[in-house]
Amino acid sequence: LEGHNGSVYSVAFSADGQRLASGAGDRTVKIWDPASGQCFQTLEGHNGSVYSVAFSPDGQRLASGAVDDTVKIWDPASGQCLQTLEGHRGSVSSVAFSADGQRLASGAVDRTVKIWDPASGQCLQTLEGHTGSVSSVAFSPDGQRFASGVVDDTVKVWDPASGQCLQTLEGHRGSVSSVAFSPDGQRFASGAGDRTIKIWDPASGQCLQTLEGHRGWVYSVAFSADGQRFASGAGDDTVKIWDPASGQCLQTLEGHRGSVSSVAFSADGQRLASGAVDRTVKIWDPASGQCLQTLEGHTGSVSSVAFSPDGQRFASGVVDDTVKIWDPASGQCLQTLEGHRGSVSSVAFSPDGQRFASGVVDDTVKIWDPASGQCLQTLEGHKGLVYSVTFSADGQRLASGAGDDTVKIWDPASGQCLQTLEGHRGSVHSVAFSPDGQRFASGAVDDTVKIWDPASGQCLQTLEGHNGSVSSVAFSADGQRLASGAVDCTVKIWDPASGQCLQT
């Protein structure tokens, strides 16, 4: 099935198996005929990647959760948006209906689960207690229990009526990315970053089986309707079919060219759908392992976006090794910038909009003329993929942070490297100049933020306090505050002069 213009994050069959929904990085949900591969509907309205989709049991409603912190309820027949559920303070990573369709659950990176009335849009419960982002949610078939999987390596079992936590299941050695109940509610599965799937007794909290065999993070798990088979999608680009009773692997489905982020059985168990970062959805026969359909149309996951200062142009960096320059008003692609030998991870315009920088996994930074599409400079010197690029406010300097644990300061006109800032003990994921250009901040996977003098290359401050990789840093407009965001689910506000943490 082709048509999405971004990675497919979630797939779900309707209860009758006649429709298949997919949510993707292009901010849309598509409704398909899984037999013919025809796209019936494209649901637009989210302002960010759609991470999760779920049909109501009667097939009359479809829910989607997205990076814009909202859940939307749709009429899948007409494509009309019926409700927008607001309340989460972070990306919604998972949605699930109760078996009677009277409740809808959503899990988000704000560490909460919300239980909603999908008819009125009212929030009935907010379940708190996790110490990390909630990546997956599932109701038991009788609706009496509810499970959530989290990046703190645990699964919690809840009473959705009272909001009480009944069990905390521990045993994974990695973030739990997916949870699913068996159809009879007697078993519960969790897939995690430790490359394993665990089968649990949700009543006692006992681990019944640990399924090993994947060579990558397990992103998605699903039981067949009869509970006799179990599917898992993983970062090793495969789908595996298991016997959940014995723990035996029955089939390994190969064909995706990227991590499999979502798996779902049809109601009759005769088909299995998988969505992956290769921008395709595949329909499989789970008995034979044969691929019946490949749904294509995506042209690459978008990893970075940036507006020009005047807002007249928009750039996107993509894993298909290109940068595209767009007219954001008309949606017309003005330029396709080719020349990189790897995925484009970061893009930035110069303050005057006359130049454009892109950082790539081929360890280089390129400087472009966005009007002509001409490559003006290729900056070489990093020994690891370039995660972040940024111009100083006067446009006279360009900084890049990379997987070689360094930051480089460049002259974008000549391509000369002016400084190499060393000191981090991990990949540098984010870089930012202060508004006056006198200070420079970098965030890295060593859980620290460093403040530098970009002229001398001297490290002025090392800001410690995060309990996870620092993925983003930004100065306030007056340069008196510095913000840092990290995978520990916190944002910290710092005084960059003293290094004191003012707020978490």
C-alpha positions as CSV (number, residue, x, y, z in Angstrom):
1,L,0.0,0.0,0.0
2,E,1.6,3.2,-1.2
3,G,0.6,6.8,-0.6
4,H,2.1,8.0,2.7
5,N,5.0,10.6,2.5
6,G,6.6,9.5,5.8
7,S,7.4,6.5,8.0
8,V,4.4,4.4,8.9
9,Y,4.2,4.3,12.7
10,S,1.0,2.4,13.3
11,V,-1.5,0.0,11.6
12,A,-4.8,-1.4,12.7
13,F,-7.6,-3.5,11.1
14,S,-11.3,-2.8,11.6
15,A,-13.1,-5.6,13.5
16,D,-14.6,-7.0,10.3
17,G,-11.2,-7.0,8.5
18,Q,-12.6,-4.9,5.6
19,R,-10.5,-1.8,6.4
20,L,-7.0,-1.1,7.4
21,A,-5.8,2.2,8.9
22,S,-2.3,3.5,8.9
23,G,-0.8,6.5,10.7
24,A,2.4,8.1,9.5
25,G,5.0,10.8,9.7
26,D,3.3,12.8,7.0
27,R,0.7,13.8,9.6
28,T,-2.1,11.8,8.0
29,V,-4.2,8.7,8.6
30,K,-5.1,6.6,5.6
31,I,-8.0,4.1,5.4
32,W,-7.3,1.2,3.0
33,D,-9.0,-1.8,1.4
34,P,-6.5,-4.5,2.5
35,A,-7.6,-6.9,-0.3
36,S,-7.2,-4.5,-3.3
37,G,-4.7,-2.1,-1.7
38,Q,-7.0,0.9,-2.6
39,C,-6.9,4.0,-0.4
40,F,-10.4,5.0,0.6
41,Q,-9.7,8.0,2.8
42,T,-6.9,10.3,3.8
43,L,-7.6,11.9,7.2
44,E,-5.9,15.2,7.6
45,G,-5.9,17.5,10.6
46,H,-3.0,16.6,12.9
47,N,-0.1,19.0,13.2
48,G,2.5,16.3,13.7
49,S,3.4,12.7,13.0
50,V,0.6,10.2,13.8
51,Y,2.0,7.6,16.2
52,S,-1.0,5.4,16.9
53,V,-4.4,4.4,15.3
54,A,-7.2,2.3,16.6
55,F,-10.7,1.3,15.4
56,S,-13.6,1.2,17.8
57,P,-15.0,-2.4,18.1
58,D,-18.0,-1.6,15.9
59,G,-15.8,0.1,13.2
60,Q,-17.8,3.3,13.4
61,R,-15.0,5.3,14.9
62,L,-11.3,5.6,14.5
63,A,-8.9,7.2,17.0
64,S,-5.5,8.6,16.3
65,G,-2.8,9.9,18.6
66,A,-0.1,12.3,17.4
67,V,2.9,14.5,18.1
68,D,0.7,17.5,18.4
69,D,-0.4,16.3,21.9
70,T,-3.9,15.5,20.8
71,V,-6.2,12.5,20.1
72,K,-8.6,12.8,17.3
73,I,-11.8,10.8,16.8
74,W,-12.8,10.2,13.2
75,D,-15.7,8.9,11.2
76,P,-13.7,6.5,8.9
77,A,-16.5,6.3,6.3
78,S,-16.7,10.1,5.7
79,G,-13.3,11.1,6.9
80,Q,-14.8,13.8,9.2
81,C,-13.1,14.6,12.5
82,L,-15.7,14.3,15.2
83,Q,-13.7,15.1,18.3
84,T,-10.3,16.5,19.2
85,L,-9.3,15.4,22.7
86,E,-6.8,17.9,24.4
87,G,-5.2,17.6,27.7
88,H,-1.9,15.8,27.3
89,R,1.3,17.9,27.6
90,G,3.3,15.7,25.2
91,S,3.2,13.5,22.1
92,V,0.5,10.9,22.2
93,S,2.2,7.6,21.5
94,S,-0.7,5.1,21.9
95,V,-4.5,4.9,21.8
96,A,-6.8,2.0,22.5
97,F,-10.6,1.5,22.8
98,S,-12.3,-0.7,25.4
99,A,-14.1,-3.8,24.1
100,D,-17.5,-2.1,24.4
101,G,-16.2,1.1,22.7
102,Q,-17.4,3.3,25.6
103,R,-13.9,4.3,26.7
104,L,-10.8,5.3,24.9
105,A,-7.3,5.3,26.5
106,S,-4.3,7.4,25.4
107,G,-0.7,7.2,26.6
108,A,1.8,10.1,26.2
109,V,5.3,11.3,26.8
110,D,3.9,13.4,29.7
111,R,4.1,10.2,31.7
112,T,0.3,9.9,32.0
113,V,-2.6,7.8,30.7
114,K,-5.9,9.4,30.1
115,I,-9.3,7.6,29.9
116,W,-11.8,9.4,27.8
117,D,-15.5,9.2,26.8
118,P,-15.1,9.1,23.0
119,A,-18.6,10.3,22.4
120,S,-18.4,13.5,24.5
121,G,-14.6,14.0,24.5
122,Q,-14.7,14.2,28.3
123,C,-11.6,13.0,30.2
124,L,-12.8,10.5,32.8
125,Q,-9.5,9.6,34.5
126,T,-5.8,10.6,34.4
127,L,-3.6,7.7,35.6
128,E,-0.3,9.0,37.1
129,G,2.6,7.1,38.6
130,H,5.0,6.3,35.7
131,T,8.5,7.8,35.8
132,G,8.9,7.9,32.1
133,S,7.0,8.3,28.8
134,V,4.0,6.0,28.2
135,S,4.6,4.2,24.9
136,S,1.7,1.7,24.8
137,V,-1.7,1.2,26.3
138,A,-4.2,-1.7,26.1
139,F,-7.6,-2.6,27.7
140,S,-8.3,-6.2,28.9
141,P,-11.1,-7.8,26.8
142,D,-13.6,-7.4,29.7
143,G,-12.6,-3.8,30.3
144,Q,-11.8,-4.4,34.0
145,R,-8.1,-3.9,33.7
146,F,-5.8,-1.7,31.7
147,A,-2.1,-2.0,31.0
148,S,0.5,0.6,30.1
149,G,4.1,0.1,29.0
150,V,6.7,2.7,29.8
151,V,10.3,3.8,29.1
152,D,11.1,3.2,32.8
153,D,11.3,-0.5,31.8
154,T,8.0,-1.4,33.6
155,V,4.5,-2.3,32.8
156,K,1.6,-1.2,35.0
157,V,-1.8,-2.8,35.3
158,W,-4.6,-0.5,36.4
159,D,-8.3,-0.4,37.4
160,P,-9.5,2.1,34.7
161,A,-12.7,2.9,36.8
162,S,-10.9,4.0,40.0
163,G,-7.5,4.9,38.5
164,Q,-5.8,2.6,41.0
165,C,-2.5,0.8,40.1
166,L,-3.0,-2.9,40.7
167,Q,0.4,-4.3,39.6
168,T,3.8,-3.0,38.5
169,L,5.5,-5.7,36.3
170,E,9.3,-5.5,36.4
171,G,11.8,-7.7,34.5
172,H,12.6,-5.9,31.3
173,R,16.1,-4.4,31.0
174,G,14.9,-1.8,28.4
175,S,12.1,0.6,27.7
176,V,8.7,-1.1,27.2
177,S,7.4,0.0,23.8
178,S,4.3,-2.1,23.3
179,V,1.7,-4.0,25.3
180,A,-1.2,-6.3,24.4
181,F,-3.7,-8.6,26.2
182,S,-4.6,-12.0,24.9
183,P,-8.3,-12.2,23.7
184,D,-9.3,-14.1,26.9
185,G,-7.5,-11.6,29.1
186,Q,-5.5,-14.3,30.9
187,R,-2.2,-13.3,29.4
188,F,-0.5,-10.1,28.7
189,A,2.5,-9.4,26.4
190,S,5.1,-6.7,26.5
191,G,7.9,-5.9,23.9
192,A,10.9,-3.9,24.9
193,G,14.3,-2.4,24.1
194,D,16.1,-5.4,25.6
195,R,15.1,-7.3,22.4
196,T,12.7,-9.6,24.2
197,I,9.0,-10.2,24.6
198,K,7.6,-11.2,27.9
199,I,4.3,-13.0,28.5
200,W,2.7,-12.2,31.9
201,D,-0.1,-13.3,34.2
202,P,-1.8,-9.9,34.7
203,A,-3.5,-11.1,37.9
204,S,-0.4,-12.2,39.8
205,G,2.2,-10.2,37.9
206,Q,4.2,-13.4,37.2
207,C,6.3,-13.7,34.0
208,L,5.2,-16.9,32.2
209,Q,7.5,-16.7,29.1
210,T,10.4,-14.7,27.8
211,L,10.6,-14.8,24.0
212,E,14.0,-14.3,22.6
213,G,15.2,-14.2,18.9
214,H,14.9,-10.6,17.7
215,R,18.2,-8.8,17.1
216,G,16.8,-5.4,17.7
217,W,14.4,-3.4,19.9
218,V,10.8,-4.9,19.9
219,Y,8.6,-2.0,18.9
220,S,5.2,-3.7,18.6
221,V,3.3,-6.8,19.8
222,A,-0.1,-8.2,18.9
223,F,-2.1,-11.4,19.6
224,S,-4.3,-13.1,17.0
225,A,-8.0,-13.1,17.7
226,D,-8.0,-16.7,18.9
227,G,-4.9,-16.2,21.1
228,Q,-3.0,-19.0,19.4
229,R,-0.5,-16.8,17.7
230,F,1.4,-13.8,18.6
231,A,3.3,-11.3,16.3
232,S,6.2,-8.9,17.1
233,G,7.8,-6.2,15.0
234,A,11.4,-5.1,15.7
235,G,14.4,-3.0,14.9
236,D,16.0,-5.9,13.1
237,D,13.5,-5.2,10.2
238,T,11.6,-8.4,10.8
239,V,8.2,-9.6,12.0
240,K,8.1,-12.8,14.0
241,I,5.1,-15.1,14.6
242,W,5.2,-17.0,17.9
243,D,3.3,-19.7,19.8
244,P,2.7,-17.8,23.1
245,A,2.2,-21.0,25.1
246,S,5.5,-22.7,24.2
247,G,7.5,-19.6,23.3
248,Q,8.4,-21.2,20.0
249,C,9.0,-18.9,16.9
250,L,6.8,-20.2,14.1
251,Q,7.7,-17.7,11.3
252,T,10.2,-14.9,10.6
253,L,8.8,-12.5,8.0
254,E,11.5,-10.7,6.1
255,G,11.1,-8.0,3.5
256,H,11.0,-4.6,5.2
257,R,14.1,-2.5,4.8
258,G,13.8,-0.7,8.1
259,S,12.6,-1.1,11.7
260,V,9.1,-2.5,12.0
261,S,7.2,-0.1,14.2
262,S,3.7,-1.6,14.2
263,V,2.0,-5.0,13.7
264,A,-1.7,-6.0,13.7
265,F,-3.8,-9.1,12.9
266,S,-7.0,-9.0,11.0
267,A,-10.0,-10.1,13.1
268,D,-10.1,-13.6,11.4
269,G,-6.3,-14.0,11.9
270,Q,-5.8,-14.7,8.2
271,R,-3.8,-11.5,7.6
272,L,-1.1,-9.6,9.4
273,A,-0.2,-6.0,8.7
274,S,3.1,-4.4,9.5
275,G,4.3,-0.8,9.2
276,A,7.9,0.2,9.0
277,V,10.3,3.1,8.7
278,D,10.9,2.0,5.1
279,R,7.7,4.0,4.5
280,T,5.7,0.9,3.5
281,V,2.9,-1.2,4.9
282,K,3.0,-5.0,4.2
283,I,0.1,-7.4,4.3
284,W,1.2,-11.0,5.2
285,D,-0.3,-14.5,5.4
286,P,0.8,-15.4,8.9
287,A,0.5,-19.1,8.3
288,S,2.8,-19.3,5.2
289,G,4.8,-16.1,5.8
290,Q,4.0,-14.9,2.3
291,C,3.8,-11.2,1.6
292,L,0.4,-10.5,0.0
293,Q,0.7,-6.7,-0.5
294,T,3.2,-4.0,-0.2
295,L,1.7,-0.5,0.2
296,E,4.1,2.1,-1.0
297,G,4.2,5.8,-1.6
298,H,6.4,7.3,1.1
299,T,9.6,9.0,-0.2
300,G,11.5,9.0,3.1
301,S,11.2,9.8,6.7
302,V,11.5,13.5,7.4
303,S,14.2,14.0,10.1
304,S,14.5,17.8,10.2
305,V,12.6,20.9,9.1
306,A,13.3,24.6,9.1
307,F,11.6,27.8,7.9
308,S,13.6,30.6,6.2
309,P,13.7,33.8,8.4
310,D,11.1,35.5,6.2
311,G,8.8,32.5,6.2
312,Q,8.7,32.3,2.4
313,R,10.6,29.1,2.2
314,F,10.6,25.9,4.1
315,A,13.3,23.2,4.1
316,S,13.1,19.5,4.9
317,G,15.9,17.0,5.4
318,V,15.0,13.4,4.6
319,V,16.4,9.9,5.1
320,D,16.5,9.6,1.3
321,D,19.7,11.7,1.3
322,T,18.0,14.8,0.0
323,V,16.9,18.2,1.2
324,K,13.8,19.8,-0.3
325,I,13.0,23.5,-0.4
326,W,9.3,24.2,-0.4
327,D,6.9,27.1,-0.9
328,P,4.9,26.7,2.4
329,A,1.9,28.6,1.0
330,S,1.4,26.6,-2.2
331,G,3.1,23.4,-1.1
332,Q,5.2,23.4,-4.3
333,C,8.6,21.9,-4.1
334,L,11.0,24.6,-5.4
335,Q,14.3,22.7,-5.2
336,T,15.6,19.2,-4.4
337,L,19.1,19.4,-3.1
338,E,21.1,16.3,-3.9
339,G,24.7,15.4,-3.1
340,H,24.6,13.9,0.4
341,R,25.7,10.3,0.8
342,G,23.4,9.6,3.7
343,S,20.3,10.7,5.6
344,V,20.0,14.4,6.3
345,S,19.6,14.8,10.1
346,S,19.6,18.6,10.5
347,V,18.8,21.7,8.5
348,A,19.2,25.4,9.2
349,F,18.9,28.7,7.3
350,S,21.3,31.6,7.8
351,P,19.7,34.7,9.4
352,D,19.5,36.5,6.1
353,G,18.1,33.4,4.3
354,Q,20.8,33.5,1.6
355,R,22.4,30.3,2.7
356,F,21.3,27.0,4.0
357,A,23.2,24.3,6.0
358,S,22.5,20.6,6.2
359,G,24.1,18.0,8.5
360,V,24.3,14.4,7.4
361,V,25.1,10.9,8.5
362,D,28.0,10.9,6.0
363,D,29.9,13.0,8.5
364,T,29.7,16.2,6.5
365,V,28.0,19.6,6.5
366,K,26.9,21.2,3.3
367,I,26.3,24.9,2.6
368,W,23.7,25.6,-0.1
369,D,22.2,28.5,-2.1
370,P,18.5,27.8,-1.5
371,A,17.5,29.9,-4.5
372,S,19.6,28.0,-7.1
373,G,20.0,24.7,-5.3
374,Q,23.8,25.0,-5.8
375,C,26.1,23.4,-3.2
376,L,28.5,26.2,-2.2
377,Q,30.6,24.3,0.4
378,T,31.1,20.8,1.7
379,L,32.6,21.0,5.3
380,E,34.5,17.8,6.2
381,G,36.3,17.0,9.4
382,H,33.8,15.2,11.7
383,K,34.4,11.5,12.3
384,G,30.7,10.8,13.1
385,L,27.3,11.6,11.8
386,V,26.3,15.3,12.1
387,Y,23.2,15.6,14.4
388,S,22.7,19.4,14.6
389,V,23.7,22.5,12.7
390,T,23.1,26.2,13.6
391,F,24.2,29.6,12.4
392,S,25.2,32.5,14.7
393,A,22.9,35.5,14.8
394,D,25.2,37.5,12.5
395,G,25.6,34.5,10.1
396,Q,29.4,34.7,10.3
397,R,29.8,31.3,12.0
398,L,28.2,27.9,11.7
399,A,28.3,25.2,14.4
400,S,27.8,21.5,14.0
401,G,27.5,18.8,16.7
402,A,28.3,15.2,15.8
403,G,28.7,11.6,16.8
404,D,32.4,12.0,17.2
405,D,31.6,13.8,20.6
406,T,32.8,17.1,19.2
407,V,31.4,20.5,18.2
408,K,33.0,22.3,15.3
409,I,32.8,26.1,14.6
410,W,33.1,26.9,10.9
411,D,33.4,30.0,8.6
412,P,30.5,29.2,6.3
413,A,31.9,31.5,3.6
414,S,35.3,29.9,3.3
415,G,34.5,26.5,4.7
416,Q,37.4,26.8,7.2
417,C,37.1,25.0,10.6
418,L,37.8,27.7,13.2
419,Q,37.4,25.6,16.4
420,T,36.9,22.0,17.5
421,L,35.3,21.9,20.9
422,E,36.2,18.7,22.8
423,G,35.0,17.6,26.2
424,H,31.8,15.7,25.8
425,R,31.9,11.9,26.4
426,G,29.1,11.1,23.9
427,S,27.4,12.2,20.7
428,V,26.5,15.9,20.5
429,H,22.8,16.1,19.6
430,S,22.0,19.8,19.8
431,V,23.9,23.1,19.5
432,A,22.9,26.7,19.9
433,F,24.5,30.2,19.9
434,S,23.6,32.8,22.4
435,P,21.9,35.8,20.7
436,D,25.1,38.0,21.0
437,G,27.3,35.1,19.7
438,Q,29.5,35.3,22.8
439,R,28.4,32.0,24.2
440,F,27.6,28.6,22.7
441,A,25.7,25.7,24.2
442,S,25.8,22.0,23.4
443,G,23.8,19.0,24.6
444,A,25.0,15.4,24.4
445,V,24.3,11.8,25.3
446,D,26.6,12.1,28.3
447,D,23.6,13.7,30.0
448,T,25.4,17.1,30.2
449,V,25.1,20.6,28.7
450,K,28.3,22.5,28.1
451,I,28.7,26.3,27.7
452,W,31.6,27.4,25.5
453,D,33.4,30.5,24.4
454,P,33.2,29.9,20.6
455,A,36.1,32.3,19.9
456,S,38.7,30.5,22.1
457,G,37.1,27.1,22.3
458,Q,37.2,27.1,26.1
459,C,34.6,25.2,28.1
460,L,33.1,27.8,30.6
461,Q,30.5,25.6,32.3
462,T,29.4,22.0,32.5
463,L,25.7,21.8,33.5
464,E,24.9,18.5,35.2
465,G,21.5,17.3,36.4
466,H,19.8,15.4,33.6
467,N,19.4,11.6,33.9
468,G,19.4,11.0,30.2
469,S,20.7,12.2,26.8
470,V,20.2,15.9,26.2
471,S,18.5,16.2,22.9
472,S,17.8,19.9,22.6
473,V,19.3,23.2,23.9
474,A,18.0,26.8,23.3
475,F,18.9,30.3,24.6
476,S,16.3,32.9,25.6
477,A,16.1,36.0,23.4
478,D,18.1,38.0,25.9
479,G,20.7,35.3,26.5
480,Q,20.0,35.3,30.2
481,R,18.5,31.8,30.3
482,L,19.3,28.5,28.7
483,A,16.8,25.6,28.3
484,S,17.7,22.0,27.8
485,G,15.4,19.0,27.0
486,A,16.4,15.4,27.6
487,V,15.2,11.8,27.4
488,D,14.6,11.8,31.2
489,C,11.3,13.6,30.2
490,T,12.4,16.9,31.8
491,V,13.2,20.4,30.6
492,K,15.7,22.4,32.7
493,I,16.1,26.2,32.8
494,W,19.7,27.3,33.6
495,D,21.6,30.5,34.3
496,P,24.3,30.1,31.7
497,A,26.6,32.5,33.5
498,S,26.7,30.7,36.9
499,G,25.6,27.2,35.7
500,Q,22.8,27.1,38.3
501,C,19.6,25.2,37.5
502,L,16.7,27.6,38.1
503,Q,13.8,25.3,37.2
504,T,13.1,21.7,36.3
